[in-house]
Amino acid sequence: AALFAAMTEPLLDNAYGEALTATLDEKSAAREANYLLCARRSDQVVRAGLANALDATANGLFARKFITGDPLGTTMNQIIANKNLYAGPLTDRLFYVGKGLKVRVAEIAAVGSSGGLGFTDDGVITVRPDDPLTTCCAILPPENNPGQSTGLIEDFFAVDSFGEVLDRQAYEAAKREGIALPRRDRQSGMVFQSGVTTSTDAARKTMARRKMADFIQDTAAELLNPFAKQLSRQTRRDQIRGLWESFLAGLQAEQNPELSRIVAFAVDDSVNAGNTEAVLAAGVYYLETRVKTLASLDDIVVRTEIGEGVVISTT
């Protein structure tokens, strides 16, 4: 039974805006949220969601990414055009998806099409892929490409292209434009073809880089915050640097490469990093940190020469 009159579109947008604003409260559990996902999809909500991710990251909350996509049935050309309305070349906190995923819901099948709008006799419905992408991002370690085969989203058994052909050229265009499209692989199952952000800047392109950078930066804030406002003795600064390097060394796992999560790191707290006498006297201590992350195996190339006349070297 209806509890109140249906809200208008502008009222729904405003209600979502209020809910998004509430997630910026440092005292709420949302303070530690890394990903933002909205059931409603309108232009105003997409803009508010991206602004929320930027505000949360810039104002003391854990670094946040907004995952969203276009309404079901949108063509690829329109998906690309819509994405460009919200994202600039450097916008890597927006993860954008397109098309749809088919899933069978037993509860819908039990009711059948008599249930009304959204119900089907076989229980098969199409949903936006932003929810499944969030699942992959939230469960996999941050350094992992969420486009890899995971088995996490196998309930979604087919891509709904709404009659549009999603060939190789379509997926290449989507990757180039910063859109993560789902694909059903005959061996790997349901995957996202490319784990890319909406940024077209080469250094900000991959979701894995954005996620891992956030993880490392958030850890720095949590790990070193207890030292804030303490006296800036050399021994204290050495303690801070040692704690930070210990964390990074754990990620590198130099003695156990199978557990490595980064390639290498370097930390500098010398004058070259900005720690002059004047800076230290002003209560500032710099830890210039560089981290080289692991790339994912996006392309595995086997070069072959096969035939009766092939020469095999024995040296």
Sequence and secondary structure as in RCSB ss.txt:
>XXXX:A:sequence
AALFAAMTEPLLDNAYGEALTATLDEKSAAREANYLLCARRSDQVVRAGLANALDATANGLFARKFITGDPLGTT
MNQIIANKNLYAGPLTDRLFYVGKGLKVRVAEIAAVGSSGGLGFTDDGVITVRPDDPLTTCCAILPPENNPGQST
GLIEDFFAVDSFGEVLDRQAYEAAKREGIALPRRDRQSGMVFQSGVTTSTDAARKTMARRKMADFIQDTAAELLN
PFAKQLSRQTRRDQIRGLWESFLAGLQAEQNPELSRIVAFAVDDSVNAGNTEAVLAAGVYYLETRVKTLASLDDI
VVRTEIGEGVVISTT
>XXXX:A:secstr
  SS    HHHHHHHHHHHHHHTT TTSGGGG  EEE S   HHHHHHHHHHHHHHHHTTS   EEEEE  TT  
HHHHHHHHHHH  TT  SEEEE SEEEEE HHHHHH GGG TT  SS EEEE THHHHHHHHHHS TTS TTS  
STTTTEEEEE TT    HHHHHHHHHHTEE EEEETTTEEEES  B S  SGGG BHHHHHHHHHHHHHHHHHHG
GGTTS   HHHHHHHHHHHHHHHHHHH TT GGG SEEEEEEE SGGGT  HHHHHTT    EEEEEE       
      STT      
